[in-house]
Amino acid sequence: MQKKYIGLIIGILILIVLASGCIFISGSFQDLSDNSNISNNSDNGTFSANGVSFNYPSNWYLSQNTATGPTFSVSVFRYNSTDSTGLRLYIMPSNESTQDVINKGRNFVVSNGTIISNGTLKIDGNTAYQVTCMDNNNGSSKNMRYEGISFVKNGKMYSFLLQAPNKDFDKEKSNFDLILNSFKIQ
């Protein structure tokens, strides 16, 4: 992974996890394809753990951070690679409000990237802040589009990071929507 790519990801994660001060998640990921928390059918899989649930495309790979600590993460990717099209969800403690996240996010600048859009949307009935940016770096992340979505509920921040090559991002909207629209806090 090139330094510029890491810088962009860290920059986006800074936006997503501003309230918690967490920059990235360390620890190993575990393939959950045989986990009892997942039930697959021909249309989608279902993830349910750590107080949340969501559906995802059944042909995507799901992995969960196995590190202990206050931050939980789970990822779903089209291919068995975190460099492919996919979505990451981070859940962490936060003493800030969604409005704090929105206010800080409006001043966010992406190093060597371009912010395409920002605004708010609803996830599981909660107002969330959304920012979409394009990676202008050279290397494997060039022309990747990233979308960060965050909100705070009951002392926890829920942050999503969607990613896909810019040319494919809009084609993946239905897969991203499957996850985001089915997301529930239990």
Residue pairs with C-beta under 8 A, 6 or more apart in sequence:
1 83
1 140
2 137
2 138
2 139
2 140
2 141
4 112
4 137
4 138
4 139
4 141
5 135
5 137
5 139
5 140
5 141
7 111
7 112
7 137
8 110
8 111
8 112
8 113
8 135
8 137
8 141
8 146
9 24
9 141
9 146
10 23
10 24
11 108
11 110
11 111
11 113
12 110
12 133
12 146
12 148
12 161
13 22
13 23
13 24
13 90
13 148
13 161
14 23
14 108
15 104
15 105
15 108
15 131
15 148
15 150
16 90
16 148
16 149
16 150
16 159
16 160
16 161
17 23
17 90
17 92
17 150
17 157
17 159
18 96
18 101
18 104
18 105
19 94
19 95
19 96
19 100
19 101
19 104
19 152
19 157
20 71
20 92
20 93
20 94
20 157
22 71
22 90
22 92
25 65
25 67
25 71
25 73
25 90
26 67
27 65
27 66
27 67
27 68
27 69
28 65
28 66
28 67
29 63
29 64
29 65
29 66
29 75
30 63
30 64
30 66
31 61
31 62
31 63
32 38
32 47
32 62
32 63
32 64
33 61
33 62
37 47
37 48
37 49
38 45
38 46
38 47
38 62
39 45
39 46
40 46
40 58
41 58
42 58
43 58
44 55
44 56
44 57
44 58
44 178
45 55
45 56
45 57
45 58
45 60
45 62
46 53
46 54
46 55
46 56
47 53
47 54
47 55
47 56
47 62
47 74
47 76
48 186
49 64
49 74
50 72
50 74
50 91
51 91
51 185
51 186
52 89
52 91
52 158
52 183
52 184
52 185
52 186
53 182
53 183
53 184
53 186
54 89
54 179
54 180
54 182
54 183
54 184
55 178
55 179
55 182
56 62
56 76
56 87
56 175
56 178
56 179
57 76
57 78
57 175
57 178
59 78
60 76
60 77
60 78
60 86
60 175
61 76
61 77
61 78
61 79
61 80
62 74
62 75
62 76
63 74
63 75
63 76
63 77
64 73
64 74
64 75
65 71
65 72
65 73
65 74
70 92
70 93
71 90
71 91
71 92
72 90
72 91
72 92
73 88
73 89
73 90
73 91
74 88
74 89
75 82
75 86
75 87
75 88
75 89
76 86
76 87
76 179
77 84
77 85
77 86
77 87
78 84
78 85
78 86
78 172
78 175
79 85
83 140
83 141
85 163
85 164
85 165
85 168
85 172
85 175
86 162
86 163
86 164
87 160
87 161
87 162
87 163
87 176
87 179
88 160
88 161
89 158
89 159
89 160
90 157
90 158
90 159
90 160
90 161
91 156
91 157
91 158
91 159
92 156
92 157
92 159
93 155
93 156
93 157
94 152
94 155
94 156
94 157
95 155
96 152
96 157
97 152
98 126
98 127
98 128
98 129
98 150
98 151
98 152
98 153
100 152
101 129
101 150
101 151
101 152
101 157
102 120
102 129
105 118
105 129
105 131
105 148
105 150
106 118
108 115
108 131
109 115
110 133
112 135
112 136
112 137
113 133
113 134
113 135
113 136
113 137
114 133
114 134
114 136
115 131
115 132
115 133
116 132
116 133
116 134
116 145
117 130
117 131
117 132
118 129
118 130
118 131
118 132
119 129
119 130
120 127
120 128
120 129
120 130
121 127
121 128
121 130
121 149
122 128
123 149
123 151
123 158
123 160
123 180
123 183
124 183
124 184
124 185
126 151
126 153
126 158
127 151
128 149
128 150
128 151
128 158
129 149
129 150
129 151
130 147
130 148
130 149
131 147
131 148
132 145
132 146
132 147
132 148
133 145
133 146
133 147
134 143
134 144
134 145
134 146
134 166
135 141
135 142
135 143
135 144
135 145
135 146
136 142
143 165
143 166
143 167
144 163
144 164
144 165
144 166
145 163
145 164
145 165
145 166
145 169
146 161
146 162
146 163
147 160
147 161
147 162
147 163
147 169
147 176
148 159
148 160
148 161
148 162
149 159
149 160
149 162
149 180
150 157
150 158
150 159
150 160
151 157
151 158
152 158
153 185
154 185
158 185
160 179
160 180
162 172
162 176
164 171
164 172
